[in-house]
Amino acid sequence: MTSTEYSNAIHGILASGRGYQAIIDLTEYLKTLNDNVDAAVREYKSERQAVRKICNNPNVTQKEKLSAVMSMMGEK
């Protein structure tokens, strides 16, 4: 989308009287995107913590550690 197309779209929304609704819709959309990123970060941190716990366990062989990590990642 060019700058001109963007400006025309904004002016069209404002001219239709739906400017405030557009702001509400954009805010909700951006909140959803932010929530998705937050969830992905939490999942990544949990996976990292689980891998560290597996790798730092002295009672498990290296082969068992690798198998556990691969299984956690969904690979066999």
C-alpha positions as CSV (number, residue, x, y, z in Angstrom):
1,M,0.0,0.0,0.0
2,T,1.4,3.3,-1.0
3,S,1.4,6.4,1.2
4,T,-1.4,7.9,-1.0
5,E,-3.5,4.8,-0.8
6,Y,-3.1,4.8,3.0
7,S,-4.1,8.4,3.3
8,N,-7.1,7.8,1.1
9,A,-8.1,4.9,3.2
10,I,-7.8,6.9,6.4
11,H,-9.8,9.8,4.9
12,G,-12.4,7.4,3.7
13,I,-12.9,6.0,7.2
14,L,-13.1,9.4,8.7
15,A,-15.5,10.6,6.0
16,S,-17.8,7.6,6.7
17,G,-18.1,8.6,10.3
18,R,-16.5,5.5,11.6
19,G,-13.2,7.0,12.8
20,Y,-13.7,6.1,16.5
21,Q,-14.9,2.6,15.6
22,A,-11.7,2.2,13.5
23,I,-9.6,3.2,16.5
24,I,-11.5,0.7,18.7
25,D,-11.0,-2.1,16.1
26,L,-7.3,-1.3,15.7
27,T,-6.8,-1.2,19.5
28,E,-8.4,-4.6,19.9
29,Y,-6.4,-6.1,17.0
30,L,-3.1,-4.7,18.4
31,K,-4.0,-6.0,21.9
32,T,-4.6,-9.5,20.4
33,L,-1.2,-9.4,18.6
34,N,0.5,-8.3,21.8
35,D,-1.2,-11.1,23.8
36,N,-0.1,-13.6,21.2
37,V,3.5,-12.4,21.5
38,D,3.3,-12.5,25.3
39,A,2.0,-16.1,25.2
40,A,4.8,-17.1,22.8
41,V,7.4,-15.6,25.1
42,R,6.0,-17.4,28.1
43,E,6.0,-20.7,26.2
44,Y,9.6,-20.1,25.1
45,K,10.7,-19.4,28.6
46,S,8.9,-22.5,30.0
47,E,10.5,-24.7,27.3
48,R,14.0,-23.2,28.1
49,Q,13.5,-23.8,31.8
50,A,12.4,-27.4,31.1
51,V,15.4,-28.1,28.9
52,R,17.7,-26.7,31.6
53,K,16.1,-28.9,34.2
54,I,16.5,-32.0,32.0
55,C,20.1,-31.2,31.2
56,N,21.1,-30.4,34.8
57,N,19.8,-33.6,36.1
58,P,22.8,-35.8,37.2
59,N,20.6,-38.9,37.6
60,V,19.9,-39.2,33.9
61,T,22.1,-40.4,31.1
62,Q,23.0,-38.2,28.2
63,K,21.0,-40.4,25.9
64,E,17.9,-40.1,28.2
65,K,18.4,-36.3,28.3
66,L,18.5,-36.1,24.5
67,S,15.5,-38.3,24.2
68,A,13.5,-36.2,26.7
69,V,14.4,-33.0,25.0
70,M,13.6,-34.4,21.5
71,S,10.3,-35.7,22.9
72,M,9.4,-32.4,24.4
73,M,10.1,-30.7,21.0
74,G,7.7,-33.1,19.3
75,E,10.5,-35.0,17.5
76,K,11.4,-38.7,17.9
